[in-house]
Amino acid sequence: MSQTKREQVNSHLRYLRQELREMHLCIKEDNLSPEPGEIRGIMAQFEALLELVDGNTKIQSNSEAA
């Protein structure tokens, strides 16, 4: 994985960890469920991360076939 892709993946993961930590604290301390929009936002971030990783995997698969 290129350095730029690795940094992007790390950035996505840091953001997702922070967001999930905050949601967990709200649930644990305040017994509040997250807003549907918050959950959709996290899901969109996971989708973006998956696309980033899948895009890199497809490139590796093509280069291995050569």
mmCIF file of the N, C-alpha and C atoms, coordinates in Angstrom:
data_MODEL
# 
_entry.id   MODEL 
# 
loop_
_atom_site.group_PDB 
_atom_site.id 
_atom_site.type_symbol 
_atom_site.label_atom_id 
_atom_site.label_alt_id 
_atom_site.label_comp_id 
_atom_site.label_asym_id 
_atom_site.label_entity_id 
_atom_site.label_seq_id 
_atom_site.pdbx_PDB_ins_code 
_atom_site.Cartn_x 
_atom_site.Cartn_y 
_atom_site.Cartn_z 
_atom_site.occupancy 
_atom_site.B_iso_or_equiv 
_atom_site.pdbx_formal_charge 
_atom_site.auth_seq_id 
_atom_site.auth_comp_id 
_atom_site.auth_asym_id 
_atom_site.auth_atom_id 
_atom_site.pdbx_PDB_model_num 
ATOM 1   N N  . MET A 1 1  ? 0.858   -1.174  0.000   1.00 0.00 ? 1  MET A N  1 
ATOM 2   C CA . MET A 1 1  ? 0.000   0.000   0.000   1.00 0.00 ? 1  MET A CA 1 
ATOM 3   C C  . MET A 1 1  ? 0.903   1.235   0.000   1.00 0.00 ? 1  MET A C  1 
ATOM 4   N N  . SER A 1 2  ? 0.583   2.183   -0.829  1.00 0.00 ? 2  SER A N  1 
ATOM 5   C CA . SER A 1 2  ? 1.403   3.392   -0.901  1.00 0.00 ? 2  SER A CA 1 
ATOM 6   C C  . SER A 1 2  ? 1.288   4.192   0.393   1.00 0.00 ? 2  SER A C  1 
ATOM 7   N N  . GLN A 1 3  ? 2.276   5.032   0.607   1.00 0.00 ? 3  GLN A N  1 
ATOM 8   C CA . GLN A 1 3  ? 2.299   5.842   1.828   1.00 0.00 ? 3  GLN A CA 1 
ATOM 9   C C  . GLN A 1 3  ? 1.074   6.746   1.919   1.00 0.00 ? 3  GLN A C  1 
ATOM 10  N N  . THR A 1 4  ? 0.668   7.338   0.799   1.00 0.00 ? 4  THR A N  1 
ATOM 11  C CA . THR A 1 4  ? -0.497  8.230   0.794   1.00 0.00 ? 4  THR A CA 1 
ATOM 12  C C  . THR A 1 4  ? -1.759  7.465   1.160   1.00 0.00 ? 4  THR A C  1 
ATOM 13  N N  . LYS A 1 5  ? -1.941  6.295   0.570   1.00 0.00 ? 5  LYS A N  1 
ATOM 14  C CA . LYS A 1 5  ? -3.128  5.479   0.886   1.00 0.00 ? 5  LYS A CA 1 
ATOM 15  C C  . LYS A 1 5  ? -3.108  5.071   2.349   1.00 0.00 ? 5  LYS A C  1 
ATOM 16  N N  . ARG A 1 6  ? -1.946  4.686   2.836   1.00 0.00 ? 6  ARG A N  1 
ATOM 17  C CA . ARG A 1 6  ? -1.825  4.273   4.238   1.00 0.00 ? 6  ARG A CA 1 
ATOM 18  C C  . ARG A 1 6  ? -2.213  5.427   5.160   1.00 0.00 ? 6  ARG A C  1 
ATOM 19  N N  . GLU A 1 7  ? -1.774  6.642   4.842   1.00 0.00 ? 7  GLU A N  1 
ATOM 20  C CA . GLU A 1 7  ? -2.127  7.808   5.646   1.00 0.00 ? 7  GLU A CA 1 
ATOM 21  C C  . GLU A 1 7  ? -3.619  8.094   5.583   1.00 0.00 ? 7  GLU A C  1 
ATOM 22  N N  . GLN A 1 8  ? -4.228  7.919   4.416   1.00 0.00 ? 8  GLN A N  1 
ATOM 23  C CA . GLN A 1 8  ? -5.668  8.131   4.285   1.00 0.00 ? 8  GLN A CA 1 
ATOM 24  C C  . GLN A 1 8  ? -6.445  7.112   5.106   1.00 0.00 ? 8  GLN A C  1 
ATOM 25  N N  . VAL A 1 9  ? -6.023  5.847   5.045   1.00 0.00 ? 9  VAL A N  1 
ATOM 26  C CA . VAL A 1 9  ? -6.690  4.801   5.824   1.00 0.00 ? 9  VAL A CA 1 
ATOM 27  C C  . VAL A 1 9  ? -6.543  5.091   7.311   1.00 0.00 ? 9  VAL A C  1 
ATOM 28  N N  . ASN A 1 10 ? -5.341  5.462   7.740   1.00 0.00 ? 10 ASN A N  1 
ATOM 29  C CA . ASN A 1 10 ? -5.130  5.790   9.153   1.00 0.00 ? 10 ASN A CA 1 
ATOM 30  C C  . ASN A 1 10 ? -5.999  6.958   9.588   1.00 0.00 ? 10 ASN A C  1 
ATOM 31  N N  . SER A 1 11 ? -6.115  7.959   8.740   1.00 0.00 ? 11 SER A N  1 
ATOM 32  C CA . SER A 1 11 ? -6.948  9.113   9.054   1.00 0.00 ? 11 SER A CA 1 
ATOM 33  C C  . SER A 1 11 ? -8.415  8.708   9.198   1.00 0.00 ? 11 SER A C  1 
ATOM 34  N N  . HIS A 1 12 ? -8.905  7.901   8.267   1.00 0.00 ? 12 HIS A N  1 
ATOM 35  C CA . HIS A 1 12 ? -10.291 7.421   8.345   1.00 0.00 ? 12 HIS A CA 1 
ATOM 36  C C  . HIS A 1 12 ? -10.507 6.631   9.627   1.00 0.00 ? 12 HIS A C  1 
ATOM 37  N N  . LEU A 1 13 ? -9.576  5.742   9.939   1.00 0.00 ? 13 LEU A N  1 
ATOM 38  C CA . LEU A 1 13 ? -9.729  4.919   11.139  1.00 0.00 ? 13 LEU A CA 1 
ATOM 39  C C  . LEU A 1 13 ? -9.699  5.747   12.419  1.00 0.00 ? 13 LEU A C  1 
ATOM 40  N N  . ARG A 1 14 ? -8.826  6.748   12.478  1.00 0.00 ? 14 ARG A N  1 
ATOM 41  C CA . ARG A 1 14 ? -8.791  7.623   13.660  1.00 0.00 ? 14 ARG A CA 1 
ATOM 42  C C  . ARG A 1 14 ? -10.120 8.347   13.841  1.00 0.00 ? 14 ARG A C  1 
ATOM 43  N N  . TYR A 1 15 ? -10.637 8.875   12.743  1.00 0.00 ? 15 TYR A N  1 
ATOM 44  C CA . TYR A 1 15 ? -11.911 9.591   12.798  1.00 0.00 ? 15 TYR A CA 1 
ATOM 45  C C  . TYR A 1 15 ? -13.029 8.652   13.254  1.00 0.00 ? 15 TYR A C  1 
ATOM 46  N N  . LEU A 1 16 ? -13.086 7.468   12.668  1.00 0.00 ? 16 LEU A N  1 
ATOM 47  C CA . LEU A 1 16 ? -14.144 6.520   13.024  1.00 0.00 ? 16 LEU A CA 1 
ATOM 48  C C  . LEU A 1 16 ? -14.034 6.077   14.482  1.00 0.00 ? 16 LEU A C  1 
ATOM 49  N N  . ARG A 1 17 ? -12.831 5.830   14.954  1.00 0.00 ? 17 ARG A N  1 
ATOM 50  C CA . ARG A 1 17 ? -12.651 5.455   16.360  1.00 0.00 ? 17 ARG A CA 1 
ATOM 51  C C  . ARG A 1 17 ? -13.153 6.547   17.292  1.00 0.00 ? 17 ARG A C  1 
ATOM 52  N N  . GLN A 1 18 ? -12.833 7.787   16.975  1.00 0.00 ? 18 GLN A N  1 
ATOM 53  C CA . GLN A 1 18 ? -13.271 8.903   17.814  1.00 0.00 ? 18 GLN A CA 1 
ATOM 54  C C  . GLN A 1 18 ? -14.792 9.028   17.814  1.00 0.00 ? 18 GLN A C  1 
ATOM 55  N N  . GLU A 1 19 ? -15.390 8.947   16.647  1.00 0.00 ? 19 GLU A N  1 
ATOM 56  C CA . GLU A 1 19 ? -16.842 9.054   16.555  1.00 0.00 ? 19 GLU A CA 1 
ATOM 57  C C  . GLU A 1 19 ? -17.531 7.911   17.304  1.00 0.00 ? 19 GLU A C  1 
ATOM 58  N N  . LEU A 1 20 ? -17.027 6.706   17.143  1.00 0.00 ? 20 LEU A N  1 
ATOM 59  C CA . LEU A 1 20 ? -17.630 5.563   17.834  1.00 0.00 ? 20 LEU A CA 1 
ATOM 60  C C  . LEU A 1 20 ? -17.425 5.656   19.344  1.00 0.00 ? 20 LEU A C  1 
ATOM 61  N N  . ARG A 1 21 ? -16.273 6.167   19.768  1.00 0.00 ? 21 ARG A N  1 
ATOM 62  C CA . ARG A 1 21 ? -16.028 6.373   21.196  1.00 0.00 ? 21 ARG A CA 1 
ATOM 63  C C  . ARG A 1 21 ? -17.046 7.339   21.783  1.00 0.00 ? 21 ARG A C  1 
ATOM 64  N N  . GLU A 1 22 ? -17.296 8.449   21.070  1.00 0.00 ? 22 GLU A N  1 
ATOM 65  C CA . GLU A 1 22 ? -18.263 9.431   21.543  1.00 0.00 ? 22 GLU A CA 1 
ATOM 66  C C  . GLU A 1 22 ? -19.668 8.839   21.610  1.00 0.00 ? 22 GLU A C  1 
ATOM 67  N N  . MET A 1 23 ? -20.047 8.065   20.608  1.00 0.00 ? 23 MET A N  1 
ATOM 68  C CA . MET A 1 23 ? -21.363 7.412   20.632  1.00 0.00 ? 23 MET A CA 1 
ATOM 69  C C  . MET A 1 23 ? -21.469 6.463   21.807  1.00 0.00 ? 23 MET A C  1 
ATOM 70  N N  . HIS A 1 24 ? -20.412 5.692   22.044  1.00 0.00 ? 24 HIS A N  1 
ATOM 71  C CA . HIS A 1 24 ? -20.413 4.738   23.145  1.00 0.00 ? 24 HIS A CA 1 
ATOM 72  C C  . HIS A 1 24 ? -20.582 5.450   24.478  1.00 0.00 ? 24 HIS A C  1 
ATOM 73  N N  . LEU A 1 25 ? -19.883 6.565   24.663  1.00 0.00 ? 25 LEU A N  1 
ATOM 74  C CA . LEU A 1 25 ? -20.008 7.320   25.912  1.00 0.00 ? 25 LEU A CA 1 
ATOM 75  C C  . LEU A 1 25 ? -21.421 7.855   26.102  1.00 0.00 ? 25 LEU A C  1 
ATOM 76  N N  . CYS A 1 26 ? -22.034 8.343   25.028  1.00 0.00 ? 26 CYS A N  1 
ATOM 77  C CA . CYS A 1 26 ? -23.416 8.839   25.134  1.00 0.00 ? 26 CYS A CA 1 
ATOM 78  C C  . CYS A 1 26 ? -24.361 7.718   25.536  1.00 0.00 ? 26 CYS A C  1 
ATOM 79  N N  . ILE A 1 27 ? -24.159 6.565   24.959  1.00 0.00 ? 27 ILE A N  1 
ATOM 80  C CA . ILE A 1 27 ? -25.025 5.427   25.284  1.00 0.00 ? 27 ILE A CA 1 
ATOM 81  C C  . ILE A 1 27 ? -24.783 4.981   26.722  1.00 0.00 ? 27 ILE A C  1 
ATOM 82  N N  . LYS A 1 28 ? -23.527 4.871   27.097  1.00 0.00 ? 28 LYS A N  1 
ATOM 83  C CA . LYS A 1 28 ? -23.165 4.351   28.418  1.00 0.00 ? 28 LYS A CA 1 
ATOM 84  C C  . LYS A 1 28 ? -23.531 5.324   29.538  1.00 0.00 ? 28 LYS A C  1 
ATOM 85  N N  . GLU A 1 29 ? -23.166 6.595   29.395  1.00 0.00 ? 29 GLU A N  1 
ATOM 86  C CA . GLU A 1 29 ? -23.354 7.554   30.477  1.00 0.00 ? 29 GLU A CA 1 
ATOM 87  C C  . GLU A 1 29 ? -24.750 8.159   30.520  1.00 0.00 ? 29 GLU A C  1 
ATOM 88  N N  . ASP A 1 30 ? -25.305 8.471   29.361  1.00 0.00 ? 30 ASP A N  1 
ATOM 89  C CA . ASP A 1 30 ? -26.568 9.194   29.318  1.00 0.00 ? 30 ASP A CA 1 
ATOM 90  C C  . ASP A 1 30 ? -27.756 8.339   28.895  1.00 0.00 ? 30 ASP A C  1 
ATOM 91  N N  . ASN A 1 31 ? -27.502 7.094   28.544  1.00 0.00 ? 31 ASN A N  1 
ATOM 92  C CA . ASN A 1 31 ? -28.543 6.202   28.031  1.00 0.00 ? 31 ASN A CA 1 
ATOM 93  C C  . ASN A 1 31 ? -29.266 6.812   26.826  1.00 0.00 ? 31 ASN A C  1 
ATOM 94  N N  . LEU A 1 32 ? -28.526 7.529   26.008  1.00 0.00 ? 32 LEU A N  1 
ATOM 95  C CA . LEU A 1 32 ? -29.085 8.141   24.804  1.00 0.00 ? 32 LEU A CA 1 
ATOM 96  C C  . LEU A 1 32 ? -28.625 7.385   23.579  1.00 0.00 ? 32 LEU A C  1 
ATOM 97  N N  . SER A 1 33 ? -29.547 7.082   22.708  1.00 0.00 ? 33 SER A N  1 
ATOM 98  C CA . SER A 1 33 ? -29.191 6.457   21.439  1.00 0.00 ? 33 SER A CA 1 
ATOM 99  C C  . SER A 1 33 ? -28.701 7.526   20.478  1.00 0.00 ? 33 SER A C  1 
ATOM 100 N N  . PRO A 1 34 ? -27.766 7.171   19.594  1.00 0.00 ? 34 PRO A N  1 
ATOM 101 C CA . PRO A 1 34 ? -27.291 8.156   18.623  1.00 0.00 ? 34 PRO A CA 1 
ATOM 102 C C  . PRO A 1 34 ? -28.392 8.521   17.636  1.00 0.00 ? 34 PRO A C  1 
ATOM 103 N N  . GLU A 1 35 ? -28.300 9.712   17.086  1.00 0.00 ? 35 GLU A N  1 
ATOM 104 C CA . GLU A 1 35 ? -29.252 10.158  16.066  1.00 0.00 ? 35 GLU A CA 1 
ATOM 105 C C  . GLU A 1 35 ? -29.044 9.332   14.802  1.00 0.00 ? 35 GLU A C  1 
ATOM 106 N N  . PRO A 1 36 ? -30.118 9.083   14.063  1.00 0.00 ? 36 PRO A N  1 
ATOM 107 C CA . PRO A 1 36 ? -29.973 8.322   12.812  1.00 0.00 ? 36 PRO A CA 1 
ATOM 108 C C  . PRO A 1 36 ? -28.963 8.949   11.844  1.00 0.00 ? 36 PRO A C  1 
ATOM 109 N N  . GLY A 1 37 ? -28.907 10.267  11.807  1.00 0.00 ? 37 GLY A N  1 
ATOM 110 C CA . GLY A 1 37 ? -27.949 10.944  10.936  1.00 0.00 ? 37 GLY A CA 1 
ATOM 111 C C  . GLY A 1 37 ? -26.504 10.657  11.326  1.00 0.00 ? 37 GLY A C  1 
ATOM 112 N N  . GLU A 1 38 ? -26.249 10.535  12.627  1.00 0.00 ? 38 GLU A N  1 
ATOM 113 C CA . GLU A 1 38 ? -24.905 10.208  13.098  1.00 0.00 ? 38 GLU A CA 1 
ATOM 114 C C  . GLU A 1 38 ? -24.507 8.812   12.634  1.00 0.00 ? 38 GLU A C  1 
ATOM 115 N N  . ILE A 1 39 ? -25.441 7.895   12.739  1.00 0.00 ? 39 ILE A N  1 
ATOM 116 C CA . ILE A 1 39 ? -25.169 6.518   12.324  1.00 0.00 ? 39 ILE A CA 1 
ATOM 117 C C  . ILE A 1 39 ? -24.943 6.460   10.817  1.00 0.00 ? 39 ILE A C  1 
ATOM 118 N N  . ARG A 1 40 ? -25.766 7.180   10.061  1.00 0.00 ? 40 ARG A N  1 
ATOM 119 C CA . ARG A 1 40 ? -25.571 7.211   8.610   1.00 0.00 ? 40 ARG A CA 1 
ATOM 120 C C  . ARG A 1 40 ? -24.214 7.816   8.242   1.00 0.00 ? 40 ARG A C  1 
ATOM 121 N N  . GLY A 1 41 ? -23.789 8.823   8.983   1.00 0.00 ? 41 GLY A N  1 
ATOM 122 C CA . GLY A 1 41 ? -22.491 9.438   8.732   1.00 0.00 ? 41 GLY A CA 1 
ATOM 123 C C  . GLY A 1 41 ? -21.349 8.461   8.967   1.00 0.00 ? 41 GLY A C  1 
ATOM 124 N N  . ILE A 1 42 ? -21.437 7.705   10.048  1.00 0.00 ? 42 ILE A N  1 
ATOM 125 C CA . ILE A 1 42 ? -20.412 6.701   10.338  1.00 0.00 ? 42 ILE A CA 1 
ATOM 126 C C  . ILE A 1 42 ? -20.413 5.626   9.258   1.00 0.00 ? 42 ILE A C  1 
ATOM 127 N N  . MET A 1 43 ? -21.596 5.196   8.851   1.00 0.00 ? 43 MET A N  1 
ATOM 128 C CA . MET A 1 43 ? -21.682 4.180   7.797   1.00 0.00 ? 43 MET A CA 1 
ATOM 129 C C  . MET A 1 43 ? -21.074 4.698   6.493   1.00 0.00 ? 43 MET A C  1 
ATOM 130 N N  . ALA A 1 44 ? -21.304 5.961   6.182   1.00 0.00 ? 44 ALA A N  1 
ATOM 131 C CA . ALA A 1 44 ? -20.723 6.549   4.971   1.00 0.00 ? 44 ALA A CA 1 
ATOM 132 C C  . ALA A 1 44 ? -19.203 6.569   5.067   1.00 0.00 ? 44 ALA A C  1 
ATOM 133 N N  . GLN A 1 45 ? -18.678 6.853   6.258   1.00 0.00 ? 45 GLN A N  1 
ATOM 134 C CA . GLN A 1 45 ? -17.226 6.838   6.437   1.00 0.00 ? 45 GLN A CA 1 
ATOM 135 C C  . GLN A 1 45 ? -16.659 5.431   6.265   1.00 0.00 ? 45 GLN A C  1 
ATOM 136 N N  . PHE A 1 46 ? -17.369 4.428   6.785   1.00 0.00 ? 46 PHE A N  1 
ATOM 137 C CA . PHE A 1 46 ? -16.935 3.047   6.593   1.00 0.00 ? 46 PHE A CA 1 
ATOM 138 C C  . PHE A 1 46 ? -16.959 2.671   5.109   1.00 0.00 ? 46 PHE A C  1 
ATOM 139 N N  . GLU A 1 47 ? -17.983 3.116   4.384   1.00 0.00 ? 47 GLU A N  1 
ATOM 140 C CA . GLU A 1 47 ? -18.056 2.870   2.941   1.00 0.00 ? 47 GLU A CA 1 
ATOM 141 C C  . GLU A 1 47 ? -16.874 3.511   2.219   1.00 0.00 ? 47 GLU A C  1 
ATOM 142 N N  . ALA A 1 48 ? -16.545 4.747   2.579   1.00 0.00 ? 48 ALA A N  1 
ATOM 143 C CA . ALA A 1 48 ? -15.419 5.439   1.957   1.00 0.00 ? 48 ALA A CA 1 
ATOM 144 C C  . ALA A 1 48 ? -14.114 4.702   2.246   1.00 0.00 ? 48 ALA A C  1 
ATOM 145 N N  . LEU A 1 49 ? -13.965 4.221   3.465   1.00 0.00 ? 49 LEU A N  1 
ATOM 146 C CA . LEU A 1 49 ? -12.772 3.473   3.831   1.00 0.00 ? 49 LEU A CA 1 
ATOM 147 C C  . LEU A 1 49 ? -12.694 2.172   3.039   1.00 0.00 ? 49 LEU A C  1 
ATOM 148 N N  . LEU A 1 50 ? -13.815 1.487   2.924   1.00 0.00 ? 50 LEU A N  1 
ATOM 149 C CA . LEU A 1 50 ? -13.860 0.237   2.168   1.00 0.00 ? 50 LEU A CA 1 
ATOM 150 C C  . LEU A 1 50 ? -13.497 0.470   0.707   1.00 0.00 ? 50 LEU A C  1 
ATOM 151 N N  . GLU A 1 51 ? -14.018 1.535   0.112   1.00 0.00 ? 51 GLU A N  1 
ATOM 152 C CA . GLU A 1 51 ? -13.685 1.852   -1.270  1.00 0.00 ? 51 GLU A CA 1 
ATOM 153 C C  . GLU A 1 51 ? -12.200 2.152   -1.421  1.00 0.00 ? 51 GLU A C  1 
ATOM 154 N N  . LEU A 1 52 ? -11.641 2.860   -0.474  1.00 0.00 ? 52 LEU A N  1 
ATOM 155 C CA . LEU A 1 52 ? -10.220 3.187   -0.507  1.00 0.00 ? 52 LEU A CA 1 
ATOM 156 C C  . LEU A 1 52 ? -9.375  1.913   -0.454  1.00 0.00 ? 52 LEU A C  1 
ATOM 157 N N  . VAL A 1 53 ? -9.734  1.011   0.449   1.00 0.00 ? 53 VAL A N  1 
ATOM 158 C CA . VAL A 1 53 ? -8.985  -0.234  0.592   1.00 0.00 ? 53 VAL A CA 1 
ATOM 159 C C  . VAL A 1 53 ? -9.233  -1.150  -0.604  1.00 0.00 ? 53 VAL A C  1 
ATOM 160 N N  . ASP A 1 54 ? -10.471 -1.276  -1.048  1.00 0.00 ? 54 ASP A N  1 
ATOM 161 C CA . ASP A 1 54 ? -10.785 -2.124  -2.202  1.00 0.00 ? 54 ASP A CA 1 
ATOM 162 C C  . ASP A 1 54 ? -10.102 -1.624  -3.461  1.00 0.00 ? 54 ASP A C  1 
ATOM 163 N N  . GLY A 1 55 ? -10.041 -0.330  -3.637  1.00 0.00 ? 55 GLY A N  1 
ATOM 164 C CA . GLY A 1 55 ? -9.372  0.229   -4.803  1.00 0.00 ? 55 GLY A CA 1 
ATOM 165 C C  . GLY A 1 55 ? -7.916  -0.173  -4.827  1.00 0.00 ? 55 GLY A C  1 
ATOM 166 N N  . ASN A 1 56 ? -7.271  -0.176  -3.675  1.00 0.00 ? 56 ASN A N  1 
ATOM 167 C CA . ASN A 1 56 ? -5.879  -0.573  -3.574  1.00 0.00 ? 56 ASN A CA 1 
ATOM 168 C C  . ASN A 1 56 ? -5.732  -2.073  -3.807  1.00 0.00 ? 56 ASN A C  1 
ATOM 169 N N  . THR A 1 57 ? -6.655  -2.880  -3.304  1.00 0.00 ? 57 THR A N  1 
ATOM 170 C CA . THR A 1 57 ? -6.603  -4.323  -3.476  1.00 0.00 ? 57 THR A CA 1 
ATOM 171 C C  . THR A 1 57 ? -6.727  -4.688  -4.944  1.00 0.00 ? 57 THR A C  1 
ATOM 172 N N  . LYS A 1 58 ? -7.626  -4.007  -5.669  1.00 0.00 ? 58 LYS A N  1 
ATOM 173 C CA . LYS A 1 58 ? -7.802  -4.292  -7.089  1.00 0.00 ? 58 LYS A CA 1 
ATOM 174 C C  . LYS A 1 58 ? -6.525  -3.987  -7.863  1.00 0.00 ? 58 LYS A C  1 
ATOM 175 N N  . ILE A 1 59 ? -5.837  -2.923  -7.508  1.00 0.00 ? 59 ILE A N  1 
ATOM 176 C CA . ILE A 1 59 ? -4.585  -2.572  -8.172  1.00 0.00 ? 59 ILE A CA 1 
ATOM 177 C C  . ILE A 1 59 ? -3.541  -3.656  -7.899  1.00 0.00 ? 59 ILE A C  1 
ATOM 178 N N  . GLN A 1 60 ? -3.451  -4.131  -6.660  1.00 0.00 ? 60 GLN A N  1 
ATOM 179 C CA . GLN A 1 60 ? -2.496  -5.174  -6.329  1.00 0.00 ? 60 GLN A CA 1 
ATOM 180 C C  . GLN A 1 60 ? -2.828  -6.453  -7.077  1.00 0.00 ? 60 GLN A C  1 
ATOM 181 N N  . SER A 1 61 ? -4.094  -6.809  -7.192  1.00 0.00 ? 61 SER A N  1 
ATOM 182 C CA . SER A 1 61 ? -4.497  -8.025  -7.883  1.00 0.00 ? 61 SER A CA 1 
ATOM 183 C C  . SER A 1 61 ? -4.099  -7.967  -9.355  1.00 0.00 ? 61 SER A C  1 
ATOM 184 N N  . ASN A 1 62 ? -4.284  -6.807  -9.981  1.00 0.00 ? 62 ASN A N  1 
ATOM 185 C CA . ASN A 1 62 ? -3.904  -6.662  -11.378 1.00 0.00 ? 62 ASN A CA 1 
ATOM 186 C C  . ASN A 1 62 ? -2.394  -6.762  -11.566 1.00 0.00 ? 62 ASN A C  1 
ATOM 187 N N  . SER A 1 63 ? -1.620  -6.196  -10.662 1.00 0.00 ? 63 SER A N  1 
ATOM 188 C CA . SER A 1 63 ? -0.171  -6.236  -10.796 1.00 0.00 ? 63 SER A CA 1 
ATOM 189 C C  . SER A 1 63 ? 0.361   -7.638  -10.514 1.00 0.00 ? 63 SER A C  1 
ATOM 190 N N  . GLU A 1 64 ? -0.304  -8.391  -9.623  1.00 0.00 ? 64 GLU A N  1 
ATOM 191 C CA . GLU A 1 64 ? 0.123   -9.756  -9.346  1.00 0.00 ? 64 GLU A CA 1 
ATOM 192 C C  . GLU A 1 64 ? -0.148  -10.666 -10.529 1.00 0.00 ? 64 GLU A C  1 
ATOM 193 N N  . ALA A 1 65 ? -1.216  -10.389 -11.297 1.00 0.00 ? 65 ALA A N  1 
ATOM 194 C CA . ALA A 1 65 ? -1.569  -11.218 -12.433 1.00 0.00 ? 65 ALA A CA 1 
ATOM 195 C C  . ALA A 1 65 ? -0.558  -11.056 -13.567 1.00 0.00 ? 65 ALA A C  1 
ATOM 196 N N  . ALA A 1 66 ? 0.143   -9.933  -13.610 1.00 0.00 ? 66 ALA A N  1 
ATOM 197 C CA . ALA A 1 66 ? 1.097   -9.665  -14.711 1.00 0.00 ? 66 ALA A CA 1 
ATOM 198 C C  . ALA A 1 66 ? 2.376   -10.433 -14.584 1.00 0.00 ? 66 ALA A C  1 
# 
